[in-house]
Amino acid sequence: MFVIESNEGIEVMKHWKKILIAICAATCITNITFAEENPAPAESAATAESTSQAESTAEPNSNAEPTSTAESKPNSNDKPISKDVNAPSELKADEIEYDMETKQAKATGKVNVDHKPEGKPEASHLEADEVEYNVETQQAKATGNVYIQHQNENKEPSQLNADVVEYDMQSGVMTAAGNVLLRQGAARATGKRAMYNSNTQEAYLLDEVIAIRDNVRITCDRLLSNGAGHMQADGNVYGVQTIEPDAKYPDGDTRTFMGDHVDFYPNEKNHVVIPDGGLLTSSDGDFTADFMEGWLDDEYYFGTGNAHAISPPRDMEAGGDRMEYFGKDGGKAIVTGNACAVQENNTMRGNRLTIYLADDKNLAVKPTPKVTAPKVEEFEVFQR
C-alpha cells in the first residue's frame, strides 16, 4: 500500500489520473449507457480501503482542486451526458466512437439502441448497420437494414424498416427513405419515402405506396394516416377488397374502388368516400358518379351527380341524378332524378326507379299508382 504524504505527491497522482482518463476516452468502447445522472461504478472493498487510508494520511491542502468521483469514468464531463433524466438510452455496437465535447456517438456493426424514458410508457428499439446518435438531442441517423420497433401504452406496437431513417427519439418523428415498410397490427404499408410519428402513430408515405388492412389492398401515389382509423389516399388510387368464398359467393368476390382522392375508414365496415368522382365495381357491375360513398362490408353504395351503373351479367344499364345500391337481401338499386333503366330492348323512365335484383336476370316494370298525376312519375322495376 502506498501512502501519499505531500501536496506534490497528490499533484503527481492527479496528473497521471488525467492521462489515464484521456486514454480511456479515446479508446473505442462497445457499450454506452446515456442518462442524466452517471453514478460512478461501485468500488471494491480493497479500493475503498486504499482510498480511505490515503485520504486520512495525506496533509490537507486548501489550494488543491477537489477530486471528482466522475473523473475515474471515461464518459464523464462537467455537464451530464443526457440533458433529459427521463430519457436514458443504451447504445451497443461492434465499434463506437464517442466525442465527449459534441456528445456525438458513431456506432458501426450490429448496432442496437434501446430508448426507455423513465416514468413513461414509451419504449423504442433500433437496429442498423450504422448509427450516428447525439446524446443531448437524442436524434439518431440509422443507415443500412434499419429496423425500429416502438411500443406505446395500450397500443399495438409499430415497426419500421427502411434503408435510411432519421429518428428524433424525444418527439417520436421518423423520416425514412428506401424500401420503407411500416407495420402496425393488421395494417402494413410500403413506399419509397415516409414520415412517421411513433407517439401519435401518424404516417405519411410517398411514391409507389401499397397499403394493406385485413382484406383490403390500396395502391396510390401518396397516403396519409392519422393513426386513428382514417386514411387519405391521393393520386391514381386503386383499392381492392377480396371476399372469401361463402354461401352467397361460392367462388368468392372482388370489389374495387378507384379515384384521384379516396378517404378510407377501415374500422367503419371499410367505409370509402370518393368526393371528386370515381368508380366502384363488384361482380354485379360498375358504378360511377361525381360523388361516391360506400360501405364495402355492407355492400351499400350511393352516388350523386351523373350516377350511372352498368351490369353486364344482367345486361342492364341505369342512370340518374342519384343512385343507391343495396347488395344484400336479394339486392336492389334506387335511381332518382331523370331516372332511366335499359335492359336489352326495354327502356324505363321516370322520376324514380326501384330495380330489384334477382337471379333470373329479367326485368319488369310496375308503375307506382298516382291517382291525381297525369303521368307516371315513379316506377318499381322488378327482376322476376
C-alpha positions as CSV (number, residue, x, y, z in Angstrom):
1,M,0.0,0.0,0.0
2,F,1.3,3.5,-1.0
3,V,0.6,6.4,1.3
4,I,0.8,10.0,-0.1
5,E,2.3,12.4,2.4
6,S,2.8,15.6,0.5
7,N,1.0,18.0,-1.8
8,E,3.5,17.3,-4.5
9,G,2.6,13.7,-4.4
10,I,-1.1,14.5,-4.8
11,E,-0.5,16.6,-7.8
12,V,1.6,13.9,-9.4
13,M,-1.1,11.3,-8.9
14,K,-3.8,13.7,-10.3
15,H,-1.6,14.3,-13.4
16,W,-1.3,10.5,-14.1
17,K,-5.0,10.0,-13.5
18,K,-5.9,12.7,-16.1
19,I,-3.6,11.0,-18.6
20,L,-5.4,7.6,-18.0
21,I,-8.8,9.3,-18.4
22,A,-7.8,10.7,-21.8
23,I,-6.5,7.3,-22.9
24,C,-9.8,5.6,-21.9
25,A,-11.9,8.3,-23.6
26,A,-10.1,7.8,-26.9
27,T,-10.5,4.1,-26.8
28,C,-13.3,2.5,-28.8
29,I,-16.0,1.2,-26.5
30,T,-18.8,-1.2,-27.2
31,N,-21.5,-0.4,-24.7
32,I,-22.5,3.1,-23.6
33,T,-25.5,4.0,-21.3
34,F,-26.7,7.6,-21.6
35,A,-28.6,9.2,-18.8
36,E,-28.9,12.5,-16.9
37,E,-27.0,11.2,-13.8
38,N,-24.0,9.0,-14.2
39,P,-23.1,7.5,-10.8
40,A,-19.6,6.0,-10.6
41,P,-19.3,2.2,-10.6
42,A,-19.3,0.7,-7.1
43,E,-15.8,0.5,-5.7
44,S,-14.4,-2.8,-4.4
45,A,-13.7,-3.1,-0.7
46,A,-10.0,-3.1,-1.3
47,T,-10.1,0.1,-3.5
48,A,-12.3,1.8,-1.0
49,E,-10.0,1.0,1.9
50,S,-6.9,2.2,0.0
51,T,-8.6,5.5,-0.9
52,S,-9.8,6.0,2.7
53,Q,-6.3,5.4,4.1
54,A,-4.7,7.6,1.5
55,E,-7.0,10.5,2.3
56,S,-6.6,10.1,6.1
57,T,-2.8,10.2,5.9
58,A,-2.4,13.0,3.3
59,E,-1.9,16.5,4.5
60,P,-4.7,18.9,3.8
61,N,-4.1,21.4,1.0
62,S,-6.6,24.2,0.5
63,N,-5.1,25.1,-2.9
64,A,-5.6,21.6,-4.3
65,E,-8.7,21.1,-6.5
66,P,-11.3,18.6,-5.3
67,T,-11.1,15.3,-7.0
68,S,-14.5,14.3,-8.5
69,T,-15.7,10.8,-8.5
70,A,-16.7,11.2,-12.1
71,E,-13.0,11.7,-13.1
72,S,-12.5,8.0,-13.0
73,K,-15.1,7.4,-15.7
74,P,-14.1,7.6,-19.4
75,N,-17.6,9.2,-20.3
76,S,-17.5,12.0,-17.7
77,N,-17.9,15.7,-18.3
78,D,-18.8,18.8,-16.5
79,K,-22.3,18.5,-17.9
80,P,-24.4,15.4,-17.8
81,I,-24.2,13.2,-20.9
82,S,-28.0,13.4,-21.5
83,K,-30.0,16.5,-20.8
84,D,-33.2,14.6,-20.1
85,V,-33.1,12.4,-17.0
86,N,-36.3,10.8,-18.1
87,A,-34.9,9.6,-21.4
88,P,-32.0,7.2,-20.8
89,S,-30.6,5.3,-23.9
90,E,-28.3,2.4,-24.3
91,L,-26.1,2.1,-27.3
92,K,-24.4,-1.2,-28.3
93,A,-22.3,-2.0,-31.4
94,D,-19.1,-3.7,-32.6
95,E,-17.4,-0.3,-32.7
96,I,-18.3,3.0,-31.1
97,E,-16.6,6.4,-31.4
98,Y,-17.8,9.0,-28.9
99,D,-17.0,12.7,-28.9
100,M,-17.5,13.9,-25.3
101,E,-17.5,17.6,-26.4
102,T,-20.2,17.4,-29.0
103,K,-22.0,14.5,-27.3
104,Q,-22.0,12.7,-30.7
105,A,-21.6,8.9,-31.0
106,K,-20.9,6.9,-34.2
107,A,-21.6,3.2,-34.0
108,T,-20.9,0.6,-36.6
109,G,-21.5,-3.1,-36.9
110,K,-24.6,-4.8,-35.3
111,V,-25.8,-1.5,-33.8
112,N,-28.6,-1.6,-31.2
113,V,-30.1,1.4,-29.5
114,D,-32.7,1.0,-26.7
115,H,-34.6,4.0,-25.5
116,K,-36.9,3.8,-22.5
117,P,-37.9,7.1,-20.8
118,E,-38.3,6.6,-17.0
119,G,-41.9,7.1,-15.8
120,K,-43.3,6.9,-19.4
121,P,-45.0,4.1,-21.2
122,E,-43.0,4.5,-24.5
123,A,-40.1,2.2,-25.4
124,S,-38.1,2.1,-28.7
125,H,-35.6,-0.4,-30.1
126,L,-33.4,0.4,-33.1
127,E,-31.2,-1.9,-35.1
128,A,-29.0,-0.9,-38.1
129,D,-25.6,-1.3,-39.7
130,E,-24.5,2.2,-38.7
131,V,-25.9,4.8,-36.4
132,E,-25.0,8.4,-35.6
133,Y,-26.5,9.4,-32.3
134,N,-26.5,12.7,-30.5
135,V,-26.8,12.1,-26.7
136,E,-28.1,15.6,-25.9
137,T,-30.7,16.0,-28.7
138,Q,-31.5,12.2,-28.8
139,Q,-31.5,12.3,-32.5
140,A,-30.3,9.3,-34.5
141,K,-29.5,8.7,-38.1
142,A,-29.5,5.0,-38.9
143,T,-28.2,3.5,-42.2
144,G,-28.4,0.1,-43.6
145,N,-31.0,-2.6,-42.8
146,V,-32.8,-0.3,-40.4
147,Y,-35.4,-1.8,-38.1
148,I,-37.2,0.2,-35.4
149,Q,-39.9,-1.1,-33.0
150,H,-41.9,1.3,-30.8
151,Q,-44.3,0.4,-28.1
152,N,-46.9,2.8,-26.7
153,E,-49.2,2.1,-23.7
154,N,-52.4,0.3,-24.6
155,K,-51.5,0.5,-28.3
156,E,-50.3,-2.2,-30.7
157,P,-46.5,-2.0,-31.3
158,S,-45.4,-0.4,-34.6
159,Q,-42.4,-1.5,-36.7
160,L,-40.5,0.4,-39.4
161,N,-38.0,-1.0,-41.9
162,A,-36.0,1.2,-44.3
163,D,-32.6,1.8,-45.8
164,V,-32.1,5.1,-44.0
165,V,-34.0,6.6,-41.1
166,E,-33.6,9.8,-39.2
167,Y,-35.2,9.4,-35.8
168,D,-35.9,12.0,-33.1
169,M,-36.5,9.9,-30.0
170,Q,-38.0,12.7,-28.0
171,S,-40.7,13.7,-30.4
172,G,-41.1,10.2,-32.0
173,V,-40.8,11.6,-35.5
174,M,-39.0,9.4,-38.1
175,T,-38.1,10.2,-41.7
176,A,-37.4,7.1,-43.7
177,A,-36.2,6.5,-47.3
178,G,-35.6,3.5,-49.4
179,N,-37.7,0.3,-49.3
180,V,-39.9,1.6,-46.5
181,L,-42.2,-0.9,-44.7
182,L,-44.4,0.3,-41.9
183,R,-46.4,-2.2,-39.8
184,Q,-49.0,-1.8,-37.1
185,G,-51.3,-4.6,-36.0
186,A,-53.2,-5.9,-39.1
187,A,-52.1,-2.9,-41.2
188,R,-48.9,-2.5,-43.2
189,A,-47.8,-0.1,-45.9
190,T,-44.8,0.3,-48.2
191,G,-43.4,3.2,-50.2
192,K,-40.1,4.8,-51.2
193,R,-40.3,7.5,-48.6
194,A,-42.2,8.0,-45.4
195,M,-42.7,10.2,-42.3
196,Y,-43.9,8.5,-39.2
197,N,-44.6,9.7,-35.6
198,S,-44.3,6.7,-33.3
199,N,-46.0,8.6,-30.4
200,T,-49.2,9.6,-32.3
201,Q,-48.9,6.8,-35.0
202,E,-49.5,9.3,-37.8
203,A,-47.9,8.3,-41.1
204,Y,-47.3,9.8,-44.5
205,L,-46.0,7.6,-47.3
206,L,-44.9,8.7,-50.8
207,D,-44.1,7.1,-54.1
208,E,-45.5,3.7,-55.2
209,V,-47.5,3.3,-52.0
210,I,-49.1,0.0,-51.2
211,A,-51.3,-0.2,-48.0
212,I,-53.0,-3.4,-46.8
213,R,-55.5,-3.7,-44.0
214,D,-57.2,-7.1,-43.5
215,N,-58.8,-8.0,-46.8
216,V,-58.4,-4.5,-48.5
217,R,-55.4,-3.5,-50.5
218,I,-54.8,0.1,-51.7
219,T,-52.2,1.4,-54.2
220,C,-51.7,5.2,-54.7
221,D,-49.1,7.9,-55.0
222,R,-49.5,9.3,-51.5
223,L,-51.1,8.0,-48.3
224,L,-51.8,9.9,-45.1
225,S,-52.9,8.0,-42.0
226,N,-53.9,9.8,-38.8
227,G,-53.3,6.7,-36.7
228,A,-56.9,6.6,-35.5
229,G,-58.6,4.7,-38.4
230,H,-58.6,7.3,-41.2
231,M,-56.5,7.0,-44.3
232,Q,-56.4,9.6,-47.1
233,A,-55.1,8.2,-50.4
234,D,-54.2,10.5,-53.3
235,G,-53.1,10.0,-56.9
236,N,-54.2,7.1,-59.0
237,V,-55.9,5.4,-56.1
238,Y,-56.9,1.8,-56.7
239,G,-58.4,-0.3,-53.9
240,V,-59.4,-4.0,-53.9
241,Q,-61.4,-5.9,-51.3
242,T,-61.1,-9.7,-51.7
243,I,-64.1,-11.7,-50.3
244,E,-63.5,-15.3,-49.4
245,P,-66.0,-17.9,-50.8
246,D,-69.2,-18.2,-48.8
247,A,-72.9,-19.1,-49.3
248,K,-73.7,-16.0,-51.3
249,Y,-70.4,-16.0,-53.3
250,P,-69.3,-19.7,-53.8
251,D,-66.4,-18.5,-55.9
252,G,-65.6,-15.5,-53.7
253,D,-65.9,-11.9,-54.8
254,T,-63.8,-8.9,-55.7
255,R,-64.8,-5.3,-55.1
256,T,-62.8,-2.4,-56.2
257,F,-62.8,1.4,-55.9
258,M,-60.9,4.0,-57.9
259,G,-60.5,7.8,-57.8
260,D,-58.0,10.6,-57.6
261,H,-58.7,11.0,-53.9
262,V,-60.2,8.4,-51.5
263,D,-60.9,8.6,-47.8
264,F,-60.8,5.2,-46.2
265,Y,-62.2,4.2,-42.8
266,P,-61.3,0.6,-42.2
267,N,-62.8,0.5,-38.7
268,E,-66.2,1.5,-40.1
269,K,-67.0,-1.5,-42.2
270,N,-64.5,-0.5,-44.8
271,H,-66.1,2.8,-45.5
272,V,-64.9,4.7,-48.6
273,V,-65.6,8.2,-49.7
274,I,-64.7,9.4,-53.2
275,P,-65.5,13.1,-53.3
276,D,-64.2,14.0,-56.7
277,G,-65.8,11.2,-58.6
278,G,-64.7,7.7,-59.2
279,L,-65.6,4.1,-59.9
280,L,-66.9,1.2,-57.7
281,T,-67.1,-2.3,-59.1
282,S,-68.3,-5.7,-58.0
283,S,-69.4,-8.9,-59.6
284,D,-72.7,-7.2,-60.4
285,G,-71.0,-4.5,-62.5
286,D,-69.7,-0.9,-62.4
287,F,-71.0,2.2,-60.7
288,T,-69.8,5.7,-61.3
289,A,-70.9,9.2,-60.1
290,D,-69.5,12.7,-59.4
291,F,-69.6,12.0,-55.7
292,M,-69.5,8.4,-54.3
293,E,-69.6,6.8,-50.9
294,G,-69.9,3.2,-49.8
295,W,-69.5,0.6,-47.1
296,L,-67.8,-2.4,-48.7
297,D,-68.7,-4.9,-45.9
298,D,-72.4,-4.0,-46.2
299,E,-72.4,-3.8,-50.0
300,Y,-74.1,-0.5,-49.8
301,Y,-73.1,2.4,-52.1
302,F,-74.6,5.6,-53.3
303,G,-73.6,8.3,-55.7
304,T,-74.8,11.8,-56.7
305,G,-74.3,13.7,-59.9
306,N,-74.4,11.8,-63.2
307,A,-74.9,8.5,-61.4
308,H,-74.5,5.6,-63.7
309,A,-74.4,1.8,-63.4
310,I,-73.7,-1.0,-65.9
311,S,-74.3,-4.6,-65.1
312,P,-73.0,-7.0,-67.8
313,P,-74.3,-10.1,-66.0
314,R,-77.8,-8.7,-66.1
315,D,-77.5,-6.9,-69.4
316,M,-78.7,-3.8,-67.7
317,E,-77.8,-0.1,-67.6
318,A,-79.3,2.6,-65.4
319,G,-78.6,6.2,-64.6
320,G,-80.0,9.3,-62.9
321,D,-79.1,12.2,-60.7
322,R,-78.8,9.9,-57.7
323,M,-78.4,6.2,-57.3
324,E,-78.3,3.8,-54.3
325,Y,-77.2,0.2,-54.5
326,F,-78.1,-2.4,-51.9
327,G,-76.2,-5.6,-52.5
328,K,-77.6,-7.7,-49.6
329,D,-81.0,-9.3,-49.1
330,G,-81.5,-10.0,-52.8
331,G,-80.2,-6.7,-53.9
332,K,-81.8,-3.6,-55.3
333,A,-81.0,-0.2,-56.9
334,I,-82.9,3.0,-56.4
335,V,-82.4,5.7,-59.1
336,T,-84.0,9.2,-58.6
337,G,-84.0,12.3,-60.8
338,N,-84.2,11.8,-64.5
339,A,-84.1,8.1,-63.9
340,C,-83.6,5.7,-66.7
341,A,-83.1,1.9,-66.9
342,V,-82.4,-0.2,-70.0
343,Q,-82.4,-4.0,-70.4
344,E,-82.0,-5.5,-73.9
345,N,-84.6,-3.5,-75.9
346,N,-86.7,-2.4,-72.9
347,T,-86.4,1.2,-71.7
348,M,-87.9,2.5,-68.5
349,R,-88.0,6.2,-67.5
350,G,-89.4,8.1,-64.5
351,N,-88.5,10.4,-61.6
352,R,-87.8,7.3,-59.5
353,L,-87.0,3.8,-60.5
354,T,-86.6,0.9,-58.0
355,I,-84.8,-2.0,-59.5
356,Y,-85.0,-5.3,-57.6
357,L,-82.1,-7.6,-58.5
358,A,-82.8,-11.3,-58.6
359,D,-81.1,-14.3,-60.2
360,D,-83.3,-14.8,-63.3
361,K,-82.0,-11.5,-64.8
362,N,-85.4,-10.5,-66.2
363,L,-86.8,-7.1,-65.6
364,A,-90.5,-6.0,-65.3
365,V,-91.9,-2.5,-64.7
366,K,-94.5,-2.0,-62.1
367,P,-95.7,1.7,-62.0
368,T,-96.5,3.2,-58.7
369,P,-100.1,4.3,-58.8
370,K,-100.6,8.1,-58.9
371,V,-104.3,8.9,-58.8
372,T,-104.1,12.6,-59.5
373,A,-101.0,12.7,-61.5
374,P,-101.5,12.9,-65.3
375,K,-98.5,10.7,-65.9
376,V,-96.5,8.1,-64.1
377,E,-93.7,9.7,-62.0
378,E,-92.4,6.6,-60.3
379,F,-91.7,3.0,-61.2
380,E,-90.6,-0.1,-59.5
381,V,-88.6,-2.4,-61.6
382,F,-88.6,-6.0,-60.6
383,Q,-86.5,-8.9,-61.7
384,R,-88.8,-11.9,-61.9
